[in-house]
């Protein structure tokens, strides 16, 4: 049952969690939190959520 929300940066740690809990995640929320890699991470966040069919909201 998809009843969870994840704050998803697109980095390695949150991507492992995204794939591990993909059956439970209804929504992934991503935002620019100011890291030097954030633009690249947001790109991969979008790719991974699309691949898994998880709705993503960019704040």
Secondary structure, 3 states (H helix, E strand, C coil): CCCEEEECCCCHHHHHHHHHCCCCEEEEEECCCCCCCHHHHHHHHHHHHHHHCCEEEEC
